Amino acid sequence: MTTFQKKLQKDRTNEETSNAGLKWDIEDDKYLLESATNKVSVSEIAKTLKRTDGSIKTRIIINILNKCDETRTNLDSLCIQYNIERKDVDVYLQKKDLREKKKTQRIQKSNSSFPSEERVEILQALTHMDKKLNMLDDKLSTILKKV
């Protein structure tokens, strides 16, 4: 279990953060954005929605970025509107970019032309099973011919 998964499990067992990691529904998003626009603190929004402060801030940032893309609204003005600092958005984007790079590297590593030891073992096992199935098929054919 990863550190993130352990933290999430702990957050979910806490009544104050029992919605941590769960899918956001439309009503929660609506409340989040209205509250942020009305300058309600991140902590207060988190308590109401039973989520963590970090998830509230991240969700506001995600909504800001989506709105910026959809409406071509200036990012700085959306940050002001939703009470989020621009540096927090920049940090989020840097982390997102880093995650994407790591993901791409993992994919490239796993798609290398040389099969990993695990893949070789799987291929060998499948080849062995295929031979066994062919032998069984031959035996079955022989038995059916006798019948």
Contacts in CASP RR format, 6 or more apart in sequence:
PFRMAT RR
TARGET T0000
AUTHOR 0000-0000-0000
METHOD contacts of the structure
MODEL  1
MTTFQKKLQKDRTNEETSNAGLKWDIEDDKYLLESATNKVSVSEIAKTLK
RTDGSIKTRIIINILNKCDETRTNLDSLCIQYNIERKDVDVYLQKKDLRE
KKKTQRIQKSNSSFPSEERVEILQALTHMDKKLNMLDDKLSTILKKV
1 9 0 8 1.000
8 20 0 8 1.000
8 21 0 8 1.000
11 17 0 8 1.000
11 18 0 8 1.000
11 20 0 8 1.000
11 21 0 8 1.000
11 52 0 8 1.000
12 18 0 8 1.000
12 20 0 8 1.000
12 21 0 8 1.000
15 50 0 8 1.000
16 47 0 8 1.000
16 50 0 8 1.000
17 46 0 8 1.000
17 50 0 8 1.000
17 51 0 8 1.000
17 52 0 8 1.000
18 50 0 8 1.000
19 49 0 8 1.000
19 50 0 8 1.000
19 51 0 8 1.000
20 50 0 8 1.000
20 51 0 8 1.000
20 52 0 8 1.000
20 55 0 8 1.000
21 51 0 8 1.000
21 55 0 8 1.000
24 59 0 8 1.000
28 49 0 8 1.000
29 59 0 8 1.000
29 63 0 8 1.000
31 45 0 8 1.000
31 48 0 8 1.000
31 49 0 8 1.000
32 45 0 8 1.000
32 49 0 8 1.000
32 56 0 8 1.000
32 59 0 8 1.000
32 60 0 8 1.000
32 63 0 8 1.000
33 60 0 8 1.000
33 63 0 8 1.000
33 82 0 8 1.000
35 44 0 8 1.000
35 45 0 8 1.000
35 48 0 8 1.000
36 45 0 8 1.000
36 60 0 8 1.000
36 82 0 8 1.000
36 83 0 8 1.000
36 84 0 8 1.000
37 81 0 8 1.000
37 82 0 8 1.000
37 83 0 8 1.000
39 83 0 8 1.000
42 53 0 8 1.000
42 54 0 8 1.000
42 56 0 8 1.000
42 57 0 8 1.000
42 60 0 8 1.000
43 53 0 8 1.000
45 56 0 8 1.000
46 52 0 8 1.000
46 53 0 8 1.000
46 54 0 8 1.000
46 55 0 8 1.000
46 56 0 8 1.000
49 56 0 8 1.000
57 84 0 8 1.000
57 88 0 8 1.000
58 92 0 8 1.000
60 82 0 8 1.000
60 83 0 8 1.000
60 84 0 8 1.000
61 84 0 8 1.000
61 88 0 8 1.000
61 89 0 8 1.000
61 92 0 8 1.000
63 82 0 8 1.000
64 75 0 8 1.000
64 78 0 8 1.000
64 79 0 8 1.000
64 82 0 8 1.000
64 84 0 8 1.000
64 89 0 8 1.000
65 75 0 8 1.000
65 89 0 8 1.000
65 93 0 8 1.000
67 73 0 8 1.000
67 78 0 8 1.000
68 74 0 8 1.000
68 75 0 8 1.000
68 78 0 8 1.000
75 86 0 8 1.000
75 89 0 8 1.000
76 86 0 8 1.000
79 85 0 8 1.000
79 86 0 8 1.000
79 89 0 8 1.000
110 116 0 8 1.000
115 123 0 8 1.000
END
